Amino acid sequence: MRGREGVRQFQLDFRDAHVPGSALVGEEGQGLLALWPSTHIERVLMAALAIGSARYCIARALHRAGDRGVFGDRPIGAEQSIQHPIAHLHARLQAVQLFVHRTAARFDGGVDSFQIAGEANMAKILSAQLVFDAADHAVQTLGAQAWDEREGIIDLYLDARCSRSAPISQELALNFVAQHVLGLPTHR
Ligand SMILES: Cc1cc2nc3c(=O)[nH]c(=O)nc-3n(C[C@H](O)[C@H](O)[C@H](O)COP(=O)(O)OP(=O)(O)OC[C@H]3O[C@@H](n4cnc5c(N)ncnc54)[C@H](O)[C@@H]3O)c2cc1C
């Protein structure tokens, strides 16, 4: 696997594994339903991680924009093509952060996880796109320096790209919002 995660990937094999009936989680044959609520919480957790990474990418871009002079002493951050995307990312960060915190607070307040699934998916969609755009602009602002692996930006860029595919892809999260929040029809 490329990219960094808090844990490594493992494969589990179960052979002749027996557990007592009292260990059953949820109802027999409904394992996915027992698992479902934890996936909602995971989306909010990943959204919070994405916000932290986005904030860091913006800070790195900001530092470089104010520091790097090309063709003279004037820093590249004086150019609107560099500063406007940073300003826009900063504004988006404020809004997405509020939304993710509100969703997390509702979880902490004990709201039923099925009721909050729409918000968990929206938090994931918004934060994944934010961190991807923030990492992309950090790479652009750092120029060739971003490709120096010691800077850590390329690792962040890969992680940010992964946010759009995991822990659920943007498309499937958008499907959920379209069909279960907005009531649009499905294929089936
Ligand atoms: C590093 C990593 C960590 C992960 N961590 C988790 C995790 O913690 N928890 C977890 O549950 N999963 C996790 N995943 C799995 C992740 O949710 C899936 O990889 C992702 O949903 C895409 O599914 P897939 O890989 O089977 O691709 P496919 O299902 O083959 O999909 C390929 C592409 O087609 C799109 N697509 C498929 N069906 C539709 C549709 N009906 N409408 C629109 N677009 C569609 C998908 O969005 C995707 O872009 C992780 C994946 C990676 C790479």
The ligand as an ORCA input file, in Angstrom:
! r2SCAN-3c Opt
* xyz 0 1
  C      -6.351      3.231      1.860
  C      -7.796      2.824      1.898
  C      -8.442      2.811      3.134
  C      -9.772      2.421      3.193
  N     -10.375      2.428      4.410
  C     -11.668      2.050      4.502
  C     -12.316      2.032      5.770
  O     -11.732      2.392      6.791
  N     -13.606      1.628      5.840
  C     -14.274      1.228      4.723
  O     -15.458      0.864      4.833
  N     -13.682      1.221      3.498
  C     -12.401      1.628      3.367
  N     -11.794      1.619      2.128
  C     -12.525      1.103      0.976
  C     -13.165      2.202      0.154
  O     -14.415      2.533      0.710
  C     -13.342      1.671     -1.272
  O     -12.065      1.442     -1.815
  C     -14.081      2.677     -2.146
  O     -15.415      2.811     -1.693
  C     -14.156      2.223     -3.618
  O     -14.628      0.891     -3.659
  P     -13.786     -0.179     -4.497
  O     -12.340     -0.027     -4.164
  O     -14.424     -1.509     -4.291
  O     -13.972      0.287     -6.017
  P     -15.244      0.043     -6.945
  O     -16.455     -0.326     -6.140
  O     -14.822     -0.847     -8.041
  O     -15.498      1.531     -7.495
  C     -14.630      2.145     -8.468
  C     -15.153      3.522     -8.757
  O     -16.502      3.474     -9.265
  C     -17.342      4.276     -8.475
  N     -18.670      3.655     -8.342
  C     -18.938      2.365     -8.043
  N     -20.266      2.174     -7.940
  C     -20.850      3.389     -8.164
  C     -22.192      3.858     -8.170
  N     -23.239      3.055     -7.920
  N     -22.409      5.174     -8.433
  C     -21.365      6.006     -8.673
  N     -20.073      5.620     -8.685
  C     -19.826      4.327     -8.425
  C     -16.667      4.345     -7.120
  O     -17.066      5.501     -6.400
  C     -15.197      4.390     -7.500
  O     -14.800      5.705     -7.808
  C     -10.470      2.030      2.010
  C      -9.815      2.087      0.770
  C      -8.507      2.491      0.710
  C      -7.823      2.572     -0.634
*
